Amino acid sequence: SIAEINSKERWNLFSLKVFKFLWVLKKPSKEKLLSSVQKCLRKHSASSTAYTLPPPSLNIYSRSKDSVVLICQAPEGHFGIRFMLYNKTEQVDSMDFQPAAREVQFTVEMKGWELGKRYLFCCLYRSREGFYSAFSPYLQLERQTREIKRGETLSFRCMVPTHPNQSQSQSQSQSKKPATFLLLRTDKHSGLTSVIPQPPSGQVSNSETQPGVFTLGPVLGGEEGEYTCLYQITKKRGMINSTVSNVVQITITDMLPAPTLTLQRQTDVWHLLCSGSPAYPGGVFSLFLAGDELPVATHLAKMMHHEVIFQVPVQDTAVALYQCQYSVMLMKMWSHSPRSIPLSVTRGVDWPLVLGSVSAAVLFLCSLALVVVVAQRKGRRRSSGHKFMIKTMLPTSHLNEETLLLSVVPLPFL
């Protein structure tokens, strides 16, 4: 622990100084003094307590979208040659100073942080003598992004943090001090920051007059940006501002009106027509199967057009639901409309395929009938030739008149 480190380093430093002093003394005096010093050291080591420097404070100095600058400050009258920043129990940064300094700034990158997850930071410092301070109170950081739609209402609550080492009487006395809360909004496109004061108590209901509660809405579309808050307290020297709070990113998801998707017929062919807002021509239109993330097709509208035509895709099912969406470039950033209401498309009869199948079946039947007729004719001719051959091969000695008469009678053609 820090207390053990401080105690050991102090003991080593003190022992080194004592033995350096004893080394320069003469032997008789050295032996007497050494005995006295050993007794003193035993008594001191048994009764001494660990010495720890008072803890520093850790606050937010400034914030941006993806980073935050923290300031670690030692108490008045204390200085450090090394400051260390911790994320819970893991050291994430440190800075050394010669000569010693009272405060230091750490930059923490928030890229890759999970939305809504809380990250705890603390700091400490080490003096020139090698003593360590206690850890500062934890500072909670959080990256927040909220998506809203037009017509909804925003509600913010700004709270004053309570120091964990602060006594109850101090907390109560501080809570009695008047505090003014301010809500700050940084525009997403221009980067300008505006102040949104809390409305007077007479203009809002009782539920909204609580200190630090801000209600904005209904949202019209210009409320996108980064929101922070701070509070002010009144002292003898005037109004004092606190550091800014964590950033809450507000994004409006339906800045563009939703498109419409209809089924139209042109020259005996069915098409899907996606129509966006006339105020935003030249957009990129995408056709989706309902529930899918990737589009089935994407088309770019002409310069002054706000609609495109999609061919009906080949469907694997009898009924399919389609949606469309369009995107336009606004203030050097892509804005996406919500998807249209799902349109049900039923797979129709493919008449060319049906007619082709019927024609193939008729041709097959005709070919089969022709083969049967030809086979029958060949069979009849073979049987007739066989009968004439039998009669001509009979011996003439056995022929009588009756036989000859019968031979001239024509046989019927079967």
Residue pairs with C-beta under 8 A, 6 or more apart in sequence:
2 52
2 124
2 132
2 133
2 134
3 50
3 51
3 52
4 50
5 132
6 50
6 51
6 52
6 53
6 130
6 131
6 132
7 48
7 50
7 51
9 129
9 130
9 131
10 51
10 129
10 130
10 131
11 45
13 129
13 130
15 41
18 37
18 41
22 30
22 33
22 34
22 37
25 33
51 131
52 131
52 132
52 133
52 134
53 74
53 78
53 125
53 127
53 131
53 132
53 133
53 134
54 74
54 75
54 78
54 133
54 134
55 75
55 124
55 133
55 134
55 135
55 136
55 137
56 72
56 73
56 74
56 75
56 80
56 83
56 123
56 124
56 125
56 133
56 136
57 72
57 73
57 75
57 136
57 137
58 70
58 71
58 72
58 73
58 121
58 122
58 123
58 136
58 137
58 139
59 70
59 71
59 73
59 139
59 243
60 68
60 69
60 70
60 71
60 139
60 243
60 244
60 245
60 246
61 69
61 70
61 71
61 105
61 243
62 68
62 69
62 244
63 69
63 228
63 244
63 246
63 247
65 226
65 247
65 249
66 109
66 110
66 111
67 107
67 108
67 109
67 110
67 111
68 107
68 108
68 110
68 141
69 105
69 106
69 107
69 108
70 85
70 105
70 106
70 107
70 108
70 121
70 123
70 139
71 103
71 104
71 105
71 106
72 83
72 85
72 103
72 104
72 105
72 106
72 123
72 125
72 136
73 102
73 103
74 80
74 102
74 103
74 125
74 133
78 102
78 125
78 127
78 133
79 99
79 100
79 101
79 102
79 127
79 128
80 97
80 100
80 101
80 102
80 125
80 126
80 127
80 133
81 96
81 97
81 98
81 99
81 100
81 101
81 126
81 127
81 128
82 94
82 95
82 96
82 97
82 125
82 126
83 94
83 95
83 97
83 101
83 104
83 106
83 123
83 124
83 125
84 91
84 93
84 94
84 123
84 124
84 125
84 126
85 91
85 92
85 93
85 94
85 106
85 108
85 121
85 122
85 123
86 92
86 121
86 122
86 123
86 124
86 135
87 119
87 120
87 121
88 120
92 108
92 121
93 106
93 108
95 104
95 106
97 104
100 127
100 128
106 123
108 121
108 141
110 141
110 143
113 119
113 143
114 143
115 143
115 144
115 145
116 142
116 143
116 144
117 142
117 143
118 140
118 141
118 142
119 140
119 141
119 142
120 138
120 139
120 140
120 141
121 138
121 139
121 141
122 135
122 136
122 137
122 138
122 139
123 135
123 136
124 132
124 133
124 134
124 135
124 136
125 132
125 133
126 132
126 133
127 133
137 163
137 164
137 165
138 164
140 246
141 246
142 246
143 246
143 247
143 249
144 246
144 247
144 248
144 249
145 248
145 249
145 250
145 251
146 248
146 249
146 250
146 251
147 251
147 252
147 253
148 154
148 219
148 250
148 251
148 252
148 253
149 219
149 252
149 253
149 254
150 218
150 219
150 220
150 221
150 252
150 254
150 255
151 218
151 219
152 217
152 218
152 219
153 215
153 216
153 217
153 218
153 219
154 214
154 215
154 216
154 217
154 219
154 223
154 250
155 213
155 214
155 215
155 216
156 183
156 213
156 214
156 215
156 216
156 227
156 229
156 248
157 210
157 212
157 213
157 214
158 181
158 183
158 212
158 213
158 214
158 229
158 230
158 231
158 245
159 212
160 174
160 179
160 212
160 231
160 242
162 171
166 174
177 233
177 234
178 233
178 234
179 211
179 231
179 232
179 233
180 198
180 231
180 232
181 198
181 211
181 212
181 214
181 229
181 230
181 231
181 232
182 195
182 196
182 197
182 198
182 229
182 230
182 231
182 232
183 195
183 196
183 197
183 198
183 214
183 227
183 228
183 229
184 193
184 194
184 195
184 196
184 227
184 228
184 229
184 230
184 244
185 193
185 194
185 196
185 223
185 225
185 226
185 227
186 192
186 193
186 225
186 226
186 227
186 228
187 193
187 194
187 224
187 225
188 224
188 225
188 226
189 331
189 332
189 333
196 214
196 216
198 211
198 212
198 213
198 214
199 208
201 209
204 215
208 215
212 229
212 231
214 229
216 223
219 252
221 252
221 255
223 250
223 252
224 250
224 251
224 252
224 255
225 249
225 250
226 247
226 248
226 249
226 250
227 247
227 248
227 249
227 250
228 244
228 245
228 246
228 247
228 248
229 244
229 245
230 241
230 242
230 243
230 244
230 245
231 241
231 242
232 239
232 240
232 241
232 242
233 239
233 240
233 242
234 240
253 338
254 337
254 338
255 330
255 335
255 337
256 276
256 277
256 280
256 326
256 328
256 335
256 336
256 337
256 338
257 276
257 277
257 337
258 337
258 338
258 339
258 340
258 341
259 274
259 275
259 276
259 277
259 285
259 324
259 325
259 326
259 337
259 339
259 340
260 274
260 275
260 340
260 341
261 272
261 273
261 274
261 275
261 322
261 323
261 324
261 340
261 341
261 343
262 272
262 273
262 275
262 343
263 270
263 271
263 272
263 273
263 312
263 343
263 345
264 270
264 271
264 272
264 273
264 309
265 271
270 312
270 348
271 309
271 310
271 311
271 312
272 287
272 309
272 310
272 311
272 312
272 322
272 324
272 343
272 345
273 307
273 308
273 309
273 310
274 285
274 287
274 307
274 308
274 309
274 310
274 324
274 326
274 340
275 306
275 307
276 283
276 285
276 301
276 306
276 307
276 326
276 337
277 306
277 337
278 306
280 306
280 326
280 328
281 301
281 302
281 303
281 304
281 305
281 306
282 300
282 301
282 302
282 303
282 304
282 305
282 306
282 328
283 300
283 301
283 306
283 326
283 327
283 328
284 298
284 299
284 300
284 301
284 326
284 327
284 328
285 298
285 299
285 300
285 301
285 307
285 308
285 310
285 324
285 325
285 326
286 295
286 297
286 298
286 324
286 325
286 326
286 327
287 295
287 296
287 297
287 298
287 310
287 313
287 322
287 323
287 324
288 294
288 295
288 296
288 322
288 323
288 324
288 325
288 339
289 296
289 320
289 321
289 322
289 323
290 321
290 322
290 323
290 342
291 321
295 325
296 310
296 313
296 322
297 310
297 311
297 313
299 308
299 309
299 310
300 308
301 307
301 308
301 326
306 326
310 324
312 345
313 320
315 345
315 347
317 347
318 346
318 347
319 344
319 345
319 346
319 347
320 344
320 345
320 347
321 342
321 343
321 344
321 345
322 342
322 343
322 345
323 339
323 340
323 341
323 342
323 343
324 339
324 340
325 336
325 337
325 338
325 339
325 340
326 336
326 337
327 334
327 335
327 336
327 337
328 334
328 335
329 335
380 413
380 414
383 414
384 411
384 413
384 414
387 411
388 411
391 407
394 403
399 407
